[in-house]
């Protein structure tokens, strides 16, 4: 082990921390950040492109955490599942997909119903907006007549209290296509839990299988009534749509076909397992269905997958593992996939030298009341891990600024940033006292543009670049301009004295 590989390097990823010259709505500029201000004043910094084609998204797309972390960890712009699916829909290859065509052909030849399960949102984070429409068109062309949508309401990746708009759009599309009815609705709090809160998943399961929930004859009106009661989209309790004769429009039953049209695996895994994966001792407890997933939620499920992903090779974690350099991934439980599966380009783990460490996620309902979330626990976990292990790469992901910004609370976002600044100061002091260096960046922008021109809150991530800072490098260096997030991995390899593999499109940002 040489001098370069025998020291710790911290890669600190502050989600939602973008760059904007505009002060209006800029929570980062409004916050008191003495530690970050010192970093900006004393150490090399440059801006990195974090949206659109630079990170594997479509032209003009805003950045997001999934694409950003994948680009950082792989050292290249990898097309996200959302982009691959959207492109397939536009090109027409979506309908030629063998898994989909065989599924709908079998459904048309049988006697069961087809159930489409997923989020109703145009954010593109968890499901491609046009995916449900493309599936409805396939069902129509295949001759399937009984098609039902079990919609999950968003309100986090899109504006709150907009679920009725997406429901209305879906019903218009179903009318145009000539097939499909909404059968059930529930907020993502129930239908997309990813933190082992099985009591929530059970509510979604019993809704879709046993029609347990509030009865309503009109989907949009039912959701608006929830809004009037002060319940926003993601927390809308299970709603069963009545067929007008006192019976539910549909239940998921034996012999039916279920298509999970979300492409994001972590938030659909629990529901898919509950509905479609046979388990020991569960005979008769769940319906026997033919289920397919838009992407691979979990290999152990053994379910057909519409869009399989081949893991990227020679990603940062893999190169470090081959060099026997430890890699520690530290974040909150909900964000663990971002620093593992996404960061590794589709692979769950890159080898024995990679360790995944996480602290419990703050419940969604508490985030605006606890804007620091688990930031201090993440920083503490990093410090204790560094004390115990020494040399290696420490990927420290602090998602609080981005997540709190999604609550649409400007002042709370400022508070979150100030808490994170304190944590950042502690992390840097620790790594520098250990003779190491730190690379500080973000997966995408968000906190720097929370108000539009009219002064209204905006929720969507931005197209703005993100900063990257190099702290504690032994040599005086400058960082080149016009980089992208793909340059982070080659830069870290350079700090360890390792060459970047040919598969990495990015280059070392250091300019001596």
Buried (B, 14 or more C-beta within 10 A) or exposed (E): EEEBBBBBBBBBBBBBBBBBEEEEBBBBBBBEBEBBEEBEEEBBBBBBBBBBBBBBBBEEBBBBBBBBBBBBBBBBBBBBBBBBBBBBBEEEEBBEBEBBBEBBBBBBEBEBBBBBBBBBBBBBBBBBBBBBBBBBBBBBBBEBBBBBBBBBBBBBBBBBBBBBBBBEBBBEBBEEBEBBBBBBBBBBBBBBBBBEEEEBBBBBBBBBBEBBBBEBEBBBEBBBBBBEEEBBBBBBBBBBBBEEEEEBBBBBEEEBBBBBBBBBBBBBBBBBBBBBBEEEEEEEEBBEBBBBBBBBBBEEBEBBBBBEBEBBEBBBBBBBBBBEBBBBBBBBBBBBBBBBBBBBBBBEBBBEBBBBBBBEBBEBEEBBEBBBBBBBBBBBBBBEBBEEEBBBBBBBBBBBBBBBBBBBBBEBBBBBBBBBBBBBBBBBEBBBEBBBBBBBBBBBBBBBBBBEEEEEBBBBBBBBBBBBBBBBBEEEBEBBEEBBBBBBBBBBBBBBEBEBBEBBBBBBBBEE
